[in-house]
Amino acid sequence: MNFISLVKSAFEDKPLLDFGSFQFLVNPLTEQIPATSAELLKAAATWLVEEGDFHKASKIAGEEDKGAILVAASSLESGLPFGMARWYPSGLDGQIEVDFSMEYTDGRLFLNGVEKGDKVIIVDDMISTGGTMIALIKAVEKAEANIVDIVCVAEKIEYQGVARIRQETGYSVKTLVKITVSGERSKVVEAD
């Protein structure tokens, strides 16, 4: 199975759980159900690096919740260093702090490792409503770094997060797999 097929299959015909008015997508890449295989993680990182403008970047940025494994794998695949947004403060000098709100929770993100003048590619696992990505973009901008690209493995199309991100920040997000979560199980409707 090639790497694109492997990533697509991780999101195809997977269970959906109601979470308020949203559908939670149970899958091996972002939820480790079943456990994430090294082959799947490598396939996702390979595809991200192939589709993203990593050659224009000097650093990768992402957030630690579910995107951290993809940021680290993309770093290994591309050879670029990375900075990470955490959900808790370290109190260290230079940490950037921003509010976020997404479909499951809200709070603050604390970005480390991104500095003024960095050329940043943002990597994430899934776009739903776009709230976390909007906060991450604001954090990178607050650090006075330049965003050269944003690439994400999957997008839940019903929640229109990609359109919201573009509307609120002016940035476009490349997503590799588009998923509908309108039924009882997920369905991949398009993959770039």
Short mmCIF file of the C-alpha atoms (twelve columns), coordinates in Angstrom:
data_MODEL
# 
_entry.id   MODEL 
# 
loop_
_atom_site.group_PDB 
_atom_site.id 
_atom_site.type_symbol 
_atom_site.label_atom_id 
_atom_site.label_alt_id 
_atom_site.label_comp_id 
_atom_site.label_asym_id 
_atom_site.label_seq_id 
_atom_site.Cartn_x 
_atom_site.Cartn_y 
_atom_site.Cartn_z 
_atom_site.pdbx_PDB_model_num 
ATOM 1   C CA . MET A 1   0.000   0.000  0.000  1 
ATOM 2   C CA . ASN A 2   1.444   3.404  -0.914 1 
ATOM 3   C CA . PHE A 3   1.707   6.179  1.666  1 
ATOM 4   C CA . ILE A 4   -1.323  8.143  0.364  1 
ATOM 5   C CA . SER A 5   -3.564  5.061  0.490  1 
ATOM 6   C CA . LEU A 6   -2.308  4.228  3.970  1 
ATOM 7   C CA . VAL A 7   -3.162  7.697  5.313  1 
ATOM 8   C CA . LYS A 8   -6.567  7.748  3.593  1 
ATOM 9   C CA . SER A 9   -7.430  4.332  5.039  1 
ATOM 10  C CA . ALA A 10  -6.697  5.658  8.552  1 
ATOM 11  C CA . PHE A 11  -9.726  7.963  8.192  1 
ATOM 12  C CA . GLU A 12  -12.081 5.886  6.014  1 
ATOM 13  C CA . ASP A 13  -15.133 4.195  7.578  1 
ATOM 14  C CA . LYS A 14  -14.130 4.959  11.173 1 
ATOM 15  C CA . PRO A 15  -16.470 5.294  14.174 1 
ATOM 16  C CA . LEU A 16  -17.912 8.699  15.039 1 
ATOM 17  C CA . LEU A 17  -18.863 9.644  18.582 1 
ATOM 18  C CA . ASP A 18  -21.215 12.480 19.478 1 
ATOM 19  C CA . PHE A 19  -19.452 15.214 21.416 1 
ATOM 20  C CA . GLY A 20  -22.046 17.890 22.009 1 
ATOM 21  C CA . SER A 21  -23.008 19.125 18.556 1 
ATOM 22  C CA . PHE A 22  -19.775 17.772 17.011 1 
ATOM 23  C CA . GLN A 23  -18.622 14.365 15.795 1 
ATOM 24  C CA . PHE A 24  -15.438 12.965 17.301 1 
ATOM 25  C CA . LEU A 25  -13.562 10.831 14.749 1 
ATOM 26  C CA . VAL A 26  -11.952 7.706  16.225 1 
ATOM 27  C CA . ASN A 27  -8.882  6.802  14.138 1 
ATOM 28  C CA . PRO A 28  -5.340  5.446  14.460 1 
ATOM 29  C CA . LEU A 29  -3.426  8.590  13.477 1 
ATOM 30  C CA . THR A 30  -4.853  11.177 15.870 1 
ATOM 31  C CA . GLU A 31  -6.447  9.043  18.589 1 
ATOM 32  C CA . GLN A 32  -4.204  5.963  18.587 1 
ATOM 33  C CA . ILE A 33  -7.245  3.663  18.297 1 
ATOM 34  C CA . PRO A 34  -5.931  1.257  17.257 1 
ATOM 35  C CA . ALA A 35  -2.321  2.164  18.057 1 
ATOM 36  C CA . THR A 36  -0.510  4.349  15.511 1 
ATOM 37  C CA . SER A 37  1.879   2.234  13.484 1 
ATOM 38  C CA . ALA A 38  5.314   3.556  12.598 1 
ATOM 39  C CA . GLU A 39  4.388   2.954  8.948  1 
ATOM 40  C CA . LEU A 40  1.283   5.197  9.226  1 
ATOM 41  C CA . LEU A 41  3.179   7.976  11.007 1 
ATOM 42  C CA . LYS A 42  5.965   7.859  8.411  1 
ATOM 43  C CA . ALA A 43  3.396   7.909  5.587  1 
ATOM 44  C CA . ALA A 44  1.658   10.975 7.054  1 
ATOM 45  C CA . ALA A 45  4.966   12.825 7.566  1 
ATOM 46  C CA . THR A 46  6.161   11.927 4.060  1 
ATOM 47  C CA . TRP A 47  2.939   13.230 2.530  1 
ATOM 48  C CA . LEU A 48  3.010   16.422 4.643  1 
ATOM 49  C CA . VAL A 49  6.594   17.173 3.603  1 
ATOM 50  C CA . GLU A 50  5.807   16.381 -0.033 1 
ATOM 51  C CA . GLU A 51  2.811   18.752 -0.121 1 
ATOM 52  C CA . GLY A 52  4.030   21.530 2.177  1 
ATOM 53  C CA . ASP A 53  6.523   24.275 1.316  1 
ATOM 54  C CA . PHE A 54  9.124   22.932 3.751  1 
ATOM 55  C CA . HIS A 55  11.937  24.094 1.428  1 
ATOM 56  C CA . LYS A 56  10.872  27.717 2.120  1 
ATOM 57  C CA . ALA A 57  10.821  27.261 5.908  1 
ATOM 58  C CA . SER A 58  13.503  27.476 8.573  1 
ATOM 59  C CA . LYS A 59  11.287  26.012 11.314 1 
ATOM 60  C CA . ILE A 60  8.145   23.950 11.901 1 
ATOM 61  C CA . ALA A 61  5.491   24.956 14.446 1 
ATOM 62  C CA . GLY A 62  2.596   22.950 15.828 1 
ATOM 63  C CA . GLU A 63  0.642   22.246 18.977 1 
ATOM 64  C CA . GLU A 64  1.225   19.463 21.432 1 
ATOM 65  C CA . ASP A 65  -2.216  17.928 21.889 1 
ATOM 66  C CA . LYS A 66  -2.562  15.673 18.855 1 
ATOM 67  C CA . GLY A 67  -0.307  17.407 16.377 1 
ATOM 68  C CA . ALA A 68  2.950   16.864 18.266 1 
ATOM 69  C CA . ILE A 69  3.698   13.456 16.791 1 
ATOM 70  C CA . LEU A 70  3.243   14.857 13.278 1 
ATOM 71  C CA . VAL A 71  5.413   17.885 14.017 1 
ATOM 72  C CA . ALA A 72  8.190   15.617 15.312 1 
ATOM 73  C CA . ALA A 73  7.856   13.164 12.416 1 
ATOM 74  C CA . SER A 74  7.855   16.063 9.912  1 
ATOM 75  C CA . SER A 75  10.970  17.432 11.576 1 
ATOM 76  C CA . LEU A 76  12.725  14.095 11.132 1 
ATOM 77  C CA . GLU A 77  11.495  13.821 7.524  1 
ATOM 78  C CA . SER A 78  12.438  17.400 6.535  1 
ATOM 79  C CA . GLY A 79  15.468  18.021 8.748  1 
ATOM 80  C CA . LEU A 80  13.926  21.242 10.127 1 
ATOM 81  C CA . PRO A 81  13.847  22.156 13.835 1 
ATOM 82  C CA . PHE A 82  10.487  22.794 15.468 1 
ATOM 83  C CA . GLY A 83  8.760   24.925 18.078 1 
ATOM 84  C CA . MET A 84  5.721   23.711 19.988 1 
ATOM 85  C CA . ALA A 85  2.598   25.313 21.453 1 
ATOM 86  C CA . ARG A 86  1.699   23.756 24.781 1 
ATOM 87  C CA . TRP A 87  -1.460  23.932 26.849 1 
ATOM 88  C CA . TYR A 88  0.415   24.999 29.987 1 
ATOM 89  C CA . PRO A 89  2.940   27.752 30.740 1 
ATOM 90  C CA . SER A 90  6.587   27.173 31.518 1 
ATOM 91  C CA . GLY A 91  7.220   30.733 32.639 1 
ATOM 92  C CA . LEU A 92  10.366  30.888 30.524 1 
ATOM 93  C CA . ASP A 93  11.403  34.115 28.809 1 
ATOM 94  C CA . GLY A 94  10.204  34.391 25.235 1 
ATOM 95  C CA . GLN A 95  7.177   32.127 25.632 1 
ATOM 96  C CA . ILE A 96  4.274   33.462 23.543 1 
ATOM 97  C CA . GLU A 97  0.802   33.234 25.075 1 
ATOM 98  C CA . VAL A 98  -2.557  33.358 23.206 1 
ATOM 99  C CA . ASP A 99  -6.173  32.377 23.903 1 
ATOM 100 C CA . PHE A 100 -7.833  29.581 21.923 1 
ATOM 101 C CA . SER A 101 -11.302 28.118 21.580 1 
ATOM 102 C CA . MET A 102 -12.249 24.959 19.703 1 
ATOM 103 C CA . GLU A 103 -15.159 22.540 19.560 1 
ATOM 104 C CA . TYR A 104 -14.064 20.493 22.599 1 
ATOM 105 C CA . THR A 105 -12.500 23.058 24.928 1 
ATOM 106 C CA . ASP A 106 -10.904 26.479 25.277 1 
ATOM 107 C CA . GLY A 107 -7.977  27.947 27.152 1 
ATOM 108 C CA . ARG A 108 -4.521  29.284 26.387 1 
ATOM 109 C CA . LEU A 109 -1.661  28.141 24.179 1 
ATOM 110 C CA . PHE A 110 1.972   28.787 25.111 1 
ATOM 111 C CA . LEU A 111 4.390   28.752 22.174 1 
ATOM 112 C CA . ASN A 112 8.092   27.987 22.624 1 
ATOM 113 C CA . GLY A 113 10.906  27.815 20.089 1 
ATOM 114 C CA . VAL A 114 9.606   30.251 17.457 1 
ATOM 115 C CA . GLU A 115 11.513  33.515 17.211 1 
ATOM 116 C CA . LYS A 116 11.430  36.805 15.352 1 
ATOM 117 C CA . GLY A 117 12.331  36.365 11.696 1 
ATOM 118 C CA . ASP A 118 11.809  32.582 11.575 1 
ATOM 119 C CA . LYS A 119 10.209  31.276 8.384  1 
ATOM 120 C CA . VAL A 120 7.596   28.916 9.772  1 
ATOM 121 C CA . ILE A 121 5.546   26.113 8.293  1 
ATOM 122 C CA . ILE A 122 2.666   25.152 10.584 1 
ATOM 123 C CA . VAL A 123 1.828   21.430 10.754 1 
ATOM 124 C CA . ASP A 124 -1.267  19.925 12.363 1 
ATOM 125 C CA . ASP A 125 -3.283  16.736 12.357 1 
ATOM 126 C CA . MET A 126 -6.942  17.742 11.907 1 
ATOM 127 C CA . ILE A 127 -8.918  20.877 11.133 1 
ATOM 128 C CA . SER A 128 -12.446 20.900 12.513 1 
ATOM 129 C CA . THR A 129 -13.713 24.370 13.464 1 
ATOM 130 C CA . GLY A 130 -10.257 25.936 13.040 1 
ATOM 131 C CA . GLY A 131 -10.040 27.444 16.530 1 
ATOM 132 C CA . THR A 132 -6.723  25.921 17.553 1 
ATOM 133 C CA . MET A 133 -5.109  26.764 14.213 1 
ATOM 134 C CA . ILE A 134 -6.254  30.387 14.443 1 
ATOM 135 C CA . ALA A 135 -4.630  30.648 17.883 1 
ATOM 136 C CA . LEU A 136 -1.436  29.021 16.609 1 
ATOM 137 C CA . ILE A 137 -1.272  31.481 13.700 1 
ATOM 138 C CA . LYS A 138 -1.722  34.374 16.139 1 
ATOM 139 C CA . ALA A 139 1.052   32.989 18.355 1 
ATOM 140 C CA . VAL A 140 3.498   32.700 15.438 1 
ATOM 141 C CA . GLU A 141 2.615   36.241 14.335 1 
ATOM 142 C CA . LYS A 142 3.028   37.491 17.911 1 
ATOM 143 C CA . ALA A 143 6.527   35.985 17.875 1 
ATOM 144 C CA . GLU A 144 7.156   38.147 14.776 1 
ATOM 145 C CA . ALA A 145 7.914   35.082 12.664 1 
ATOM 146 C CA . ASN A 146 6.780   34.682 9.067  1 
ATOM 147 C CA . ILE A 147 4.333   31.941 8.096  1 
ATOM 148 C CA . VAL A 148 5.351   30.424 4.746  1 
ATOM 149 C CA . ASP A 149 2.774   27.612 4.655  1 
ATOM 150 C CA . ILE A 150 0.197   25.714 6.697  1 
ATOM 151 C CA . VAL A 151 -0.376  22.019 6.052  1 
ATOM 152 C CA . CYS A 152 -2.687  19.627 7.858  1 
ATOM 153 C CA . VAL A 153 -3.337  15.921 7.383  1 
ATOM 154 C CA . ALA A 154 -7.144  15.933 7.558  1 
ATOM 155 C CA . GLU A 155 -10.154 18.221 7.491  1 
ATOM 156 C CA . LYS A 156 -13.714 17.570 8.705  1 
ATOM 157 C CA . ILE A 157 -15.521 19.395 5.906  1 
ATOM 158 C CA . GLU A 158 -18.855 19.962 7.679  1 
ATOM 159 C CA . TYR A 159 -17.313 22.327 10.243 1 
ATOM 160 C CA . GLN A 160 -15.772 24.629 7.601  1 
ATOM 161 C CA . GLY A 161 -12.677 25.318 9.685  1 
ATOM 162 C CA . VAL A 162 -10.452 25.926 6.651  1 
ATOM 163 C CA . ALA A 163 -12.799 28.677 5.420  1 
ATOM 164 C CA . ARG A 164 -12.955 30.187 8.921  1 
ATOM 165 C CA . ILE A 165 -9.154  30.233 9.175  1 
ATOM 166 C CA . ARG A 166 -8.859  31.981 5.814  1 
ATOM 167 C CA . GLN A 167 -11.577 34.491 6.754  1 
ATOM 168 C CA . GLU A 168 -10.129 35.330 10.187 1 
ATOM 169 C CA . THR A 169 -6.396  35.248 9.378  1 
ATOM 170 C CA . GLY A 170 -6.000  35.549 5.604  1 
ATOM 171 C CA . TYR A 171 -4.028  32.279 5.483  1 
ATOM 172 C CA . SER A 172 -4.935  29.251 3.375  1 
ATOM 173 C CA . VAL A 173 -4.538  25.769 4.805  1 
ATOM 174 C CA . LYS A 174 -3.514  22.794 2.681  1 
ATOM 175 C CA . THR A 175 -5.306  19.636 3.809  1 
ATOM 176 C CA . LEU A 176 -4.383  16.222 2.473  1 
ATOM 177 C CA . VAL A 177 -7.572  14.306 3.275  1 
ATOM 178 C CA . LYS A 178 -11.098 15.733 3.345  1 
ATOM 179 C CA . ILE A 179 -13.534 13.776 5.487  1 
ATOM 180 C CA . THR A 180 -17.273 13.904 5.946  1 
ATOM 181 C CA . VAL A 181 -18.555 13.128 9.435  1 
ATOM 182 C CA . SER A 182 -22.251 13.539 8.671  1 
ATOM 183 C CA . GLY A 183 -23.231 9.875  8.976  1 
ATOM 184 C CA . GLU A 184 -22.600 7.161  11.532 1 
ATOM 185 C CA . ARG A 185 -19.080 6.504  10.204 1 
ATOM 186 C CA . SER A 186 -16.475 8.684  8.527  1 
ATOM 187 C CA . LYS A 187 -16.024 8.849  4.777  1 
ATOM 188 C CA . VAL A 188 -13.031 10.208 2.861  1 
ATOM 189 C CA . VAL A 189 -14.578 12.399 0.165  1 
ATOM 190 C CA . GLU A 190 -11.416 13.784 -1.389 1 
ATOM 191 C CA . ALA A 191 -7.709  13.403 -0.992 1 
ATOM 192 C CA . ASP A 192 -5.244  15.738 -2.720 1 
# 
